Structure formats: C-alpha cells, structure tokens
Amino acid sequence: MTALPAQPNHRSKIRVSPEFTKQTEQTLEKVSPKDLLDEQISEQIMKEFTKSFLYELSLGQLQAIILQFPIIIAQMKLLIIKSKQYKLVDSELAGLLCACLKEFNIIREQNSITQEKKEKLDKMLSLLKQKLTKLVFNKQIEPLLAKPLILILPLISVYMKTLKII
C-alpha cells in the first residue's frame, strides 16, 4: 500500500465512469425518503454503494476520497447553513446536522471513539433520525433535500462500526 500524500490536492476531481454515476443515481431514484428511513432498506443501499465503490474505484481513488473528507464535511455544513438561510430546513434540523457532522469529523480524525462519545453521537443520530422522519412523513422537507440528509445517518453509523472503542 502506498503512503498517502502529506498535502492532498483538494481541487482534484475523482473520475468515475458515467455508468457508475448513472447506477448511483438510479439506485437513489428508486428509493423514497420514507424508504431510506427504514434501517433494512438503508443498510441494503449502503451495501450496494459499497460494492459499487469497491468495484468501480481504485485504491488510489478511495484514498483520494478519504483525504477529501474534511472538505466534503465542510461542504455539507455549508449546504446545511445555506438550506437554513433559504428556509429549506429549520434551525433545529440544521443544528442537529451540523453537530453530528462536527462530532463525526472529530471521531474520524482520531480514528477511535470512547464509549461516552459513541453514546453521545448515537443519541444525536437518533434525534436527527426522529426529526427527519417527522419532516418526511409530514411532507415538510423536499425529497431531493431529504435523501442526502437521510443518507448521512447510515454513512456515519457504518463508519462508527469500523472504529475501536477505547
């Protein structure tokens, strides 16, 4: 395995095939935000994405994605803040999302988690899921916005399963 570069090029694009992009979009189009809130369905989708990523992306591309996590998280926070400004999400949801991303980023940087932090993040994710569920079922959030926000939940959960509890 090659060493990761000390200064990743944050502007570099990770090239994937158009088929991969189309397959990803088709997978998400087939699923409603309500379905994504179901743990079994979201777990199955995460498995499909994982298989696709491992098949489509090289080790170098996966490393490039991992190196770009800080920027991706910052972009997600900016999206949430902009969505709040345009009243697409309320303050409570925006706060929960940003807090979850902040905790996730800290955990990701440390590559480990204490039982206390795990419980804290689990509680935050549970509150976030409850809030998103309420908004989706009451049709108070646009489906195009709801899907990526809902997908944050299993992504963080899957990552947390890879960590050693200290």
Summary of the structure (lengths in Angstrom):
residues: 166
radius of gyration: 16.4
end to end distance: 26.5
largest distance: 49.0
contacts: 429
relative contact order: 0.13
helix: 73%
strand: 1%
